[in-house]
Amino acid sequence: MSETTRATTVATETTASPTPSTAPASSTVTKTGADGHGRTVIADTVVLKIAGIAAREVSGVADLGKGAARAVGAIRDRISGVASDPTLGVKVEVGETQAAVELDLVAEYGIAIGDLAEAVRSNVISAVERMTGLEVTVVDITVHDVVIDGDPEDEESERVR
C-alpha cells in the first residue's frame, strides 16, 4: 500500500449499489502503531457510520438524507423491520490523517437551525476524532426539510372521526 495521501469519496445517498467503476469498494486509513509493532486499518465505512450515528444523537435531528432516499429507506424499514441505515445522508472524504464530512438532514420544527447545525457539527467532529484519531477538517450540513412531531396520517384520521 502506498504511503501517499489518498482521498476517496463514499456516498450513500442513492439506493442502488455503486458499480466498481463509479466508487471504490472500500478504501482505508492505515496508521502505524506508535511502537512500530503493527498497523491499524480504518475502513471509510467506519467513518461514515460514526458520523451518521453522532449526527442522529443530537436532539432536534428528525432524520438524515434527502427526500427520495428517505422515502425508500422508510419503505425498507417497514418491510424489513430493521432500523434505518446509519450512513444514509452522510458522505465522507477520508485521507490518511484527515476526514471531511457532508450531512443531509431533516430538522424538527421549532428548533433553531443554526444552533442545531453547530450542535451536530460539534458532536460529529468529537465522535470521529475520538474514535478514529483522524482530524476532521470540515462538516458541511444541508438542512433539506423540517418536520412536525406526529405522523400526518394519524392527524388526518383524527380529523375525519
N, C-alpha and C positions, 0 to 999 in steps of 0.2 A: 504494500500500500504506500502510495506516495505521501510525503510529508508536506506537500504544497497545500496551501489553503484552498479548500474546495467548498463551494456553496451549492446547495440544491434546494429546489422548492418542492414541497409536498403539499398538495391541496386536496381537500376532501369535500369540496362544495358540490361536485357532481355525484350522481348516484351510480353512474357506470364505472366499471373498473378501468383504470387507465391502461393503455397499451404500453408495452415496454419502450416503444419509440417515443412516447409523449411524456413519460415520467419514469424516474428510476424506481426499481422495486423497493429499495431501501438503502439510503446512504447512512453513514455512521460518523460519529465523532470518536476519535481514538485519543486516549490520554495514557501516557506512560506513567507508571507508578513512581512516586517520589523517591523510592529506594532503588528504582531501576529493575525490579523483580517481576515486572509484568505490565500488562496494559489493560485499560478499561475501555470498552466499546459501548457507546450510547447510540442507539438507532434513532433516526429522526421521528419515528412514530412515538417514541417515548416522550420527546419534547412536545409533540402535538397533543398527546393525552394529558400531560401535566398542565399545559396552558389551557386546554379546554375545561378540565376539572376545576382549576383555580378560578377561571372566569365564572363558572356556574356557582361557585361557592359564595359569590358576592350577592348580598341582599339587594333586590331590585332588578336582577337579570332574570327575565322571564324565559329566555331561550337563546340559543345560538344558531346561526345560519340565516340564509336568505329564504325568501318565500317558497320557491319550488322545492328546495332541498328540505326545508322544514316540513312541508306537506307530505313529501314522500317518506320522510323519517317518521312522521306521526302515524301514517298508514302502516309502515313496517312495525312500529312499536305495538300497535293494536293487534296486528295479526300474530306477531311472534311472542308478545308479552315480555319482551326483553327491553331493558332501558335503552334510551337513545345513545347513539354513537358519540362518545365524548370528544371526538375530533371534528364533528360537524361544525362548520362555520369558523374553523381555525386553519390558518396557513402559517407555515414557518419556513424560514431560510436559516440553515444551520451550517456554520463553518467549523473549523477546528476549535476555536476558543470563544466564538460569539454566536448569538442567535437573534433573529428578528421575528416578531410575531404580528400577524394580522388577524383581527377578530371581527366577525359579523354578528351583531347581537340584536336582541329584541328587549326593550326595557318595559318595566311595569309602569302603568300610568301613575302619575303623581310624583315620580322620582325625579330629582334634579339630574338631568342627563350629564351635565358637566361633572358633577360630583360622582355620579355612577361610573363614568369613564375613568376618572382618576383612581377610584377605589379598585376597579377591575385591573387597570394598568399596574397599580402597586402590588396587588395580590399575585398577578401573573409573573411579574418580574421576581418577586420574592420566592415564589414556588420554583420557578425554572432555575434560578441561580442557586438556590439552596440544594435542590435535588440533583442537579447535573454539574454544577461548577462552571457552567457557561455564563459569560457576561451577556445580558440581554441589552441590546443596543437601542431597540425601539419596540413599542407595542402600539400599533395603529388600530384604532377602533372605529367601525362604522355602525351606527345605530340605524337599522332598517325599518323598525316598526315599534309601536307602543301598544301594549295590550292592557285591557281592563280585567281585573280579577273576575273569575267566574267564567263558565262556559256559555257562549252566546246561545247555544241550542237549549240549555236549561232555562235561561232567562226568557226565551221566546215561548217555550212550552208553558211557563208560569203565567204569561200574559194571556194565553189562549184560554186557560181554565176559567 
